[in-house]
Amino acid sequence: MTLTDNLLIAAMPEASIERLTALATVQEGKVADILAARDVPAPVLFPLDGVISMTRKLNDGSMIEIGMIGPEGALAMSTVLGVPVSPYDGVAQSRGMYARIPAAEFREVLMADPAARDLMLRYTHAFFAQVAQRAACNRIHVVEKRLAQWLLTLRDRVGADEMSLTQEFLSWMLGTGRPAINVAMGHLKELGAVELRRNRVRIVNRALLEGISCECYGQTVEEYVRALGFSPTAKGRHTDVD
């Protein structure tokens, strides 16, 4: 596994890839690890085969996912914009490998390489477009459509049709009670879009799932491609939450 398993790093000029490789420490994150805490300075994180849920916790203790980052992106938005801390937590969705780069050194690389800086600014735009789309989706669309688009998004991040998930985790990510998740997932199974096993979901008919999903999935992908010029689909791996 190398840093170029991350699509953003792979798209950078060779000189910047070499500098980042020298600066990076690759380490494993496990399920539910807090990889970056709200309001605490943190390094830049490039998922290599893991997925990070960006979550927002409210004063009443409730929590919801506001964005998802896999090998198509980086937990770097605040650093790119020159802000030392983020208002969100970054939580590992599953076991995976992440490249950690000190924030100050990463900014030095960006300042020295306009092409790398431009790439990261365009990614920052794409990420905040995802956040805005997610906000609209959570407010307007029914649970089944939101679940379909979330599964499609995760599938792109892990590059595999089978994903390790629990209904409790989905309830947390979608900000919806478990009974509603159970009904929505059961209907997706009845329609033939997914297969269910204990703590696992497998997409068996992607076209059908895309048809069930709200427009938010397609619009988020389109905005990413428009900003960066390539698809946000990872190379692929087999997920595991054990």
PyMOL commands that set and color helices and strands:
alter all, ss='L'
color gray80, all
select helices_A, chain A and resi 3-5+7-10+14-23+77-80+103-112+114-140+143-158+167-174+178-191+206-212+216-228
alter helices_A, ss='H'
color red, helices_A
select strands_A, chain A and resi 25-29+34-36+44-47+52-57+63-69+89-92+96-101+162-164+194-197+200-203
alter strands_A, ss='S'
color yellow, strands_A
deselect
rebuild
show_as cartoon
